[in-house]
Amino acid sequence: MLANRARCGLADGMTDDTPIASPGRSVGVVKSHDVTLGVPLRLELGGTLPSLEFRYETYGVLNATRSNAVLIPHALSGDHHVAGKYSPEDAKPGWWDAFVGPGKMVDTDKFFVIGLNCLGGCRGSTGPLSNDPQTGKPYGGDFPEITCGDIVVAQRRLVEHLGIKKLHAIVGGSKGGMQALLWAADHAEAVDRVVTLACGLRQPPQALALNAIARASILADPRYRGGHYQTGEGPEDGLAVARMVGHVSYLSPAAFEKKFARETVPGAQPSDPVYWQIESYLRHQGDAFVRRFDANTLIRITRAVDRFDLTARAKAGKLFKPDGPAILAVAFSTDGLYPPSEVKAIAAAAGSRGTYFEVETDAGHDAFLLSNESLFAQVRGFLV
């Protein structure tokens, strides 16, 4: 098991700000695709989804042997739009545009990259906004409970639909890393190598607590209505506060000091509702989030993430197969959600097939979305 270190600075890629600019070439103008797979999915916690809808994007070219596919599962609030723009005038590229493209960390000159909105999402794949075939109306609060395992099984169905029997690699950060680990653990024959960034073998207690507060803020909003609300008439205040709570965990104390310190809003008075710069920032992130995300989705996805726990299997030595995928586990030194000790456990569980890499940074959890050439070189080398 190897240990390495790189350095990087501040990032806030989990925000609703424009993603970090990339010095490399872009994949250019892209478009999303929709597909419906009619085979029912039986869920781990009970219940069945009669069919699955997916929204996804692809970048690069699938080779003749269909052996160069790389799956990019997204983090909590991400989606299928990983790289590129929908038009030349589009001001905001995909959320991992700095990492995916020609000559970049995940090189689309070499790999056929797949980004998809996960099961339970709200950006085109089957989730609470989808119509329940039994009622003809959106599932809303009746959407069934799902697990990260369900999300991965659904992903595999899409991959197989695309004619790919074995992925060259899966690269995922945060919740995306959890999905990558489940591919390695439960679908080892279907992937050759796995890169996880800023995640561990479990959801740590502090993350459980923050997600509990986020969900409570939504459930306490009188407009939640048991999860049955019309678009634009839902629990926007509760969802905005949930997002604000999340952002407190995305940055490190040093990052907050560097970005905001104790600066006030220019011209604001002490009695004004928004006085501090950090207060203005959090409110902006909350307001931006409610324009693109669904409260029921946040509830279902955070519950799925909170249930994620592979530690018992790891302790029993039954998590990864000796001939399973090689695993690169990337940690960020000031990540308060998944500190290096949590990430080291991944590489340890993978034994000789595990590699640990640590990035020194003051950015906190959001560093997994920051351009860094040492990190890029490590991952590029691992993917070859």
Phi, psi and omega per residue, in radians:
M1 nan 2.169 -3.079
L2 -1.666 2.614 3.069
A3 -2.202 2.296 -3.113
N4 -2.434 2.829 3.114
R5 -2.389 2.528 3.008
A6 -2.379 2.954 -3.129
R7 -2.096 2.534 3.031
C8 -2.665 2.943 -3.091
G9 -1.869 -2.513 -2.959
L10 -1.519 2.513 3.053
A11 -2.557 2.770 2.966
D12 -2.494 0.981 -3.071
G13 -1.210 -0.291 3.085
M14 -1.443 -0.008 -3.118
T15 -1.425 3.097 3.023
D16 -1.699 0.366 2.996
D17 -1.364 2.954 3.073
T18 -1.075 2.303 3.134
P19 -0.987 2.726 -3.088
I20 -1.045 2.320 -3.135
A21 -1.182 2.560 -3.133
S22 -1.929 2.411 3.117
P23 -1.329 -0.272 -3.098
G24 -1.494 -3.098 3.127
R25 -1.280 2.679 3.128
S26 -1.672 2.771 3.003
V27 -1.261 -0.171 3.061
G28 1.540 -2.632 -3.134
V29 -1.400 2.258 -3.075
V30 -2.192 2.950 3.050
K31 -2.459 2.700 3.118
S32 -1.617 2.819 -3.140
H33 -2.224 2.565 3.089
D34 -2.108 2.422 3.093
V35 -2.526 2.538 3.047
T36 -2.033 2.215 3.104
L37 -1.877 2.169 -2.952
G38 -1.474 -0.098 -3.124
V39 -1.345 2.226 -3.127
P40 -1.073 2.640 3.064
L41 -2.002 2.034 3.067
R42 -1.457 2.204 -3.028
L43 -1.545 2.615 -3.053
E44 -1.093 -0.608 -3.078
L45 -1.665 0.160 3.134
G46 1.896 2.609 -3.127
G47 1.629 2.915 -3.097
T48 -2.451 2.418 2.970
L49 -1.701 2.117 -3.017
P50 -1.163 -0.426 3.098
S51 -2.724 2.943 -3.113
L52 -2.229 2.257 3.009
E53 -1.829 2.413 3.116
F54 -2.260 2.442 2.888
R55 -1.988 2.251 -3.048
Y56 -2.584 2.882 3.038
E57 -2.319 2.688 3.055
T58 -2.301 2.621 -3.134
Y59 -2.389 2.445 -3.082
G60 1.524 -3.014 -3.045
V61 -2.137 2.294 3.062
L62 -1.291 2.203 -3.073
N63 -1.303 3.040 -3.021
A64 -1.103 -0.558 -3.137
T65 -1.588 0.025 -3.138
R66 0.936 0.728 -3.052
S67 -2.013 0.140 -3.062
N68 -2.027 0.436 -3.089
A69 -1.476 2.386 3.099
V70 -2.183 2.173 3.121
L71 -1.666 2.347 3.096
I72 -2.029 1.579 3.048
P73 -1.301 2.481 -3.008
H74 -1.583 2.889 3.107
A75 -1.413 -3.021 -2.976
L76 -0.856 -0.903 -3.028
S77 -1.864 0.242 3.131
G78 -1.456 -2.939 3.124
D79 -2.799 -2.822 -3.067
H80 -1.327 -0.315 -3.035
H81 -1.467 1.475 -3.032
V82 -1.437 -0.749 -3.015
A83 -2.558 2.872 3.104
G84 1.361 -3.038 3.134
K85 -2.294 2.775 3.126
Y86 -1.465 -0.272 3.032
S87 -2.757 2.776 3.124
P88 -1.016 -0.481 -3.102
E89 -1.505 -0.111 -3.107
D90 -1.062 2.149 -3.080
A91 -1.358 -0.342 -3.004
K92 -2.153 1.997 3.098
P93 -1.368 3.135 3.084
G94 -1.025 2.745 -2.960
W95 -1.156 -0.344 3.108
W96 -2.133 0.599 -3.075
D97 -1.039 -0.553 -3.140
A98 -1.208 -0.324 -3.030
F99 -1.826 -0.397 -2.992
V100 -2.132 2.137 3.132
G101 2.789 -3.121 3.140
P102 -1.064 2.123 3.118
G103 1.319 0.031 -3.109
K104 -1.523 -2.976 -3.068
M105 -0.985 -0.870 2.991
V106 -1.792 1.734 -2.896
D107 -1.438 1.959 -3.132
T108 -1.336 -0.080 2.951
D109 -1.310 -0.359 -3.125
K110 -1.924 -0.593 -2.952
F111 -2.061 2.655 3.001
F112 -1.701 1.868 -2.969
V113 -1.735 2.363 -3.125
I114 -2.047 2.175 2.978
G115 -2.054 2.353 -3.140
L116 -2.498 2.611 3.016
N117 -1.306 2.235 -2.993
C118 -1.318 2.822 3.007
L119 -0.945 2.362 -3.089
G120 1.557 -0.065 -3.086
G121 -1.345 -3.123 -3.099
C122 -2.277 0.400 -3.106
R123 -2.131 0.536 3.021
G124 2.167 -0.324 3.083
S125 -1.624 2.903 -3.106
T126 -0.990 2.183 -3.120
G127 -2.911 -2.933 -3.105
P128 -1.027 -0.444 3.118
L129 -1.402 -0.218 -3.133
S130 -1.289 2.725 3.104
N131 -1.352 2.320 3.009
D132 -1.333 2.074 -3.088
P133 -1.082 -0.347 3.129
Q134 -1.345 -0.455 -3.096
T135 -2.028 -0.354 -3.064
G136 1.324 0.105 3.136
K137 -2.060 2.802 3.119
P138 -0.982 2.493 3.112
Y139 -0.992 -0.784 -3.073
G140 0.975 -2.297 -3.115
G141 -1.215 -0.135 3.111
D142 -1.571 -0.023 3.111
F143 -1.067 2.348 -3.041
P144 -1.175 2.766 3.041
E145 -1.193 2.411 3.133
I146 -2.184 2.877 3.088
T147 -2.110 2.917 3.030
C148 -1.086 -0.537 3.076
G149 -1.104 -0.709 3.069
D150 -1.076 -0.730 -3.136
I151 -1.048 -0.727 -3.106
V152 -1.238 -0.719 3.091
V153 -1.041 -0.732 3.097
A154 -1.103 -0.739 3.104
Q155 -1.030 -0.756 -3.114
R156 -1.087 -0.614 3.116
R157 -1.106 -0.707 3.098
L158 -1.147 -0.773 3.134
V159 -1.001 -0.782 3.126
E160 -1.165 -0.624 3.076
H161 -1.050 -0.573 3.120
L162 -1.394 0.057 3.082
G163 1.431 0.375 -3.097
I164 -1.886 2.046 -3.126
K165 -1.507 -0.565 -3.126
K166 -2.477 2.204 3.087
L167 -1.323 2.447 2.999
H168 -1.144 -0.708 -3.112
A169 -2.820 2.804 2.935
I170 -2.204 2.297 3.139
V171 -2.207 2.030 -3.085
G172 -2.481 2.495 3.095
G173 -1.958 2.507 3.101
S174 1.009 -2.126 3.095
K175 -1.021 -0.577 3.074
G176 -1.089 -0.599 3.086
G177 -1.184 -0.634 3.077
M178 -1.054 -0.751 3.108
Q179 -1.105 -0.717 3.113
A180 -1.057 -0.701 3.122
L181 -1.120 -0.664 3.125
L182 -1.204 -0.593 3.003
W183 -1.038 -0.811 -3.115
A184 -1.132 -0.632 -3.072
A185 -1.419 -0.747 -2.989
D186 -1.874 -0.234 -3.114
H187 -2.375 0.804 -3.019
A188 -1.020 -0.571 -3.110
E189 -1.253 -0.198 -3.018
A190 -1.830 0.089 3.139
V191 -2.614 2.495 -3.079
D192 -1.615 -0.648 -3.127
R193 -2.641 2.715 -3.026
V194 -2.369 2.358 3.011
V195 -2.070 2.159 3.036
T196 -1.983 2.438 3.096
L197 -2.230 2.273 3.006
A198 1.000 0.847 3.005
C199 -2.635 2.941 3.136
G200 -2.280 -2.901 3.123
L201 -1.427 -0.072 -3.102
R202 -2.701 2.946 2.966
Q203 -1.547 1.981 -3.084
P204 -1.173 2.785 -3.097
P205 -0.985 -0.690 -3.130
Q206 -1.110 -0.690 3.102
A207 -1.160 -0.646 3.056
L208 -1.022 -0.772 -3.108
A209 -1.114 -0.781 -3.119
L210 -1.142 -0.687 3.105
N211 -1.173 -0.608 3.101
A212 -1.096 -0.724 3.109
I213 -1.136 -0.735 -3.138
A214 -1.049 -0.802 3.136
R215 -1.161 -0.678 -3.139
A216 -1.084 -0.630 3.136
S217 -1.150 -0.605 3.097
I218 -1.256 -0.836 -3.087
L219 -1.123 -0.483 -3.137
A220 -1.411 -0.231 3.125
D221 -1.253 2.160 -3.094
P222 -1.068 -0.310 -3.139
R223 -1.533 0.064 3.088
Y224 -1.197 -0.732 3.022
R225 0.947 0.771 3.131
G226 1.187 0.283 -3.132
G227 1.573 0.067 -3.123
H228 -1.933 1.659 -3.089
Y229 -2.485 2.699 3.101
Q230 -1.458 2.654 3.086
T231 -0.999 2.257 -3.108
G232 1.536 -0.092 -3.138
E233 -2.173 0.360 -3.086
G234 -1.586 -2.926 -3.065
P235 -1.384 1.143 -3.043
E236 -1.125 -0.665 3.135
D237 -1.129 -0.793 3.132
G238 -1.128 -0.698 3.131
L239 -1.175 -0.670 3.107
A240 -1.108 -0.754 3.106
V241 -1.128 -0.682 3.091
A242 -1.010 -0.749 3.115
R243 -1.155 -0.685 3.111
M244 -1.087 -0.721 3.092
V245 -1.056 -0.768 3.133
G246 -1.039 -0.713 -3.087
H247 -1.138 -0.464 3.093
V248 -1.099 -0.509 -3.131
S249 -1.568 -0.223 -3.071
Y250 -1.394 -0.488 -3.126
L251 -1.915 2.676 3.078
S252 -1.465 2.864 3.038
P253 -0.965 -0.679 3.119
A254 -1.135 -0.624 3.125
A255 -1.184 -0.732 3.082
F256 -1.061 -0.731 3.130
E257 -1.106 -0.757 -3.088
K258 -1.199 -0.708 -3.076
K259 -1.390 -0.659 -2.947
F260 -2.228 -0.574 -3.016
A261 0.832 -2.317 3.072
R262 -1.999 0.607 -3.125
E263 -1.225 2.531 3.115
T264 -1.827 2.842 3.088
V265 -1.210 2.255 -3.122
P266 -0.941 2.210 3.100
G267 1.460 -0.121 -3.105
A268 -1.286 2.571 3.066
Q269 -1.774 2.663 -3.095
P270 -0.961 -0.469 -3.129
S271 -1.537 -0.058 -3.129
D272 -1.209 2.607 3.140
P273 -1.029 -0.571 3.097
V274 -2.145 1.921 -3.045
Y275 -2.000 -0.731 -3.070
W276 -1.584 2.593 3.074
Q277 -1.047 -0.713 3.131
I278 -1.120 -0.598 3.098
E279 -1.138 -0.744 3.110
S280 -1.109 -0.739 3.129
Y281 -1.065 -0.838 -3.118
L282 -1.119 -0.690 3.123
R283 -1.163 -0.667 3.084
H284 -1.064 -0.790 -3.133
Q285 -1.116 -0.714 3.096
G286 -1.100 -0.794 -3.126
D287 -1.132 -0.698 3.138
A288 -1.179 -0.626 -3.081
F289 -1.150 -0.735 -3.075
V290 -1.175 -0.301 3.120
R291 -1.388 -0.212 -3.083
R292 -2.302 -0.021 -3.047
F293 -2.283 2.778 -3.087
D294 -1.953 2.405 -3.079
A295 -1.126 -0.750 3.116
N296 -1.077 -0.655 3.091
T297 -1.088 -0.790 -3.140
L298 -1.064 -0.708 3.118
I299 -1.086 -0.876 -3.089
R300 -1.143 -0.744 -3.079
I301 -1.231 -0.716 3.126
T302 -1.157 -0.604 3.069
R303 -1.134 -0.706 3.109
A304 -1.096 -0.769 3.120
V305 -1.130 -0.711 -3.122
D306 -1.104 -0.541 3.133
R307 -1.328 -0.278 -3.065
F308 -1.111 2.109 -3.137
D309 -2.819 1.864 3.133
L310 -1.851 0.183 -3.015
T311 -1.164 -0.674 -3.131
A312 -1.108 -0.749 3.108
R313 -1.127 -0.650 3.128
A314 -1.167 -0.759 3.136
K315 -1.102 -0.574 3.133
A316 -1.424 -0.050 -3.129
G317 1.244 0.416 -3.058
K318 -2.052 0.311 -3.069
L319 -1.463 -0.932 -3.093
F320 -2.005 2.492 3.108
K321 -1.381 2.531 -3.140
P322 -1.004 -0.527 3.119
D323 -1.824 0.353 -3.117
G324 -1.402 -2.955 -3.096
P325 -1.085 2.551 2.946
A326 -1.242 2.525 -3.052
I327 -2.243 2.231 2.995
L328 -1.887 2.029 -3.110
A329 -1.854 2.018 -3.063
V330 -1.832 2.203 3.100
A331 -1.973 2.771 3.073
F332 -2.168 2.231 -2.859
S333 -1.006 -0.555 -3.100
T334 -1.905 0.350 3.110
D335 -1.221 1.949 -3.130
G336 -1.402 -0.338 3.115
L337 -1.435 -0.836 -3.128
Y338 -2.278 1.382 -3.086
P339 -1.128 2.884 -3.088
P340 -0.891 -0.606 3.141
S341 -1.058 -0.615 3.114
E342 -1.227 -0.653 -3.100
V343 -1.300 -0.641 3.111
K344 -1.030 -0.536 -3.138
A345 -1.113 -0.507 3.092
I346 -1.140 -0.913 -3.118
A347 -1.087 -0.661 3.120
A348 -1.107 -0.722 -3.135
A349 -1.166 -0.493 3.133
A350 -1.437 -0.156 3.085
G351 1.049 -2.300 -3.078
S352 -1.178 -0.259 3.133
R353 -1.658 0.082 -3.127
G354 -1.861 2.443 3.072
T355 -2.231 2.326 3.117
Y356 -1.881 2.351 3.125
F357 -2.381 2.233 -3.100
E358 -2.062 2.331 3.104
V359 -1.811 2.157 3.052
E360 -1.416 2.195 -3.018
T361 -2.769 2.700 3.011
D362 -1.773 0.153 -2.981
A363 -1.480 -0.360 -3.074
G364 1.412 -2.690 -3.049
H365 -1.037 -0.635 -3.085
D366 -1.168 -0.095 3.139
A367 -1.103 -0.310 -3.130
F368 -1.216 -0.061 3.081
L369 -2.007 0.280 -3.099
L370 -1.795 2.280 3.067
S371 -0.998 2.308 3.107
N372 -2.727 2.055 -2.993
E373 -1.152 -0.624 3.118
S374 -1.133 -0.751 3.073
L375 -1.100 -0.787 -3.130
F376 -1.048 -0.746 -3.122
A377 -1.119 -0.692 3.131
Q378 -1.089 -0.818 -3.104
V379 -1.237 -0.734 3.107
R380 -0.986 -0.769 3.139
G381 -1.142 -0.653 -3.136
F382 -1.188 -0.582 -3.081
L383 -1.369 -0.317 -3.098
V384 -1.214 nan nan
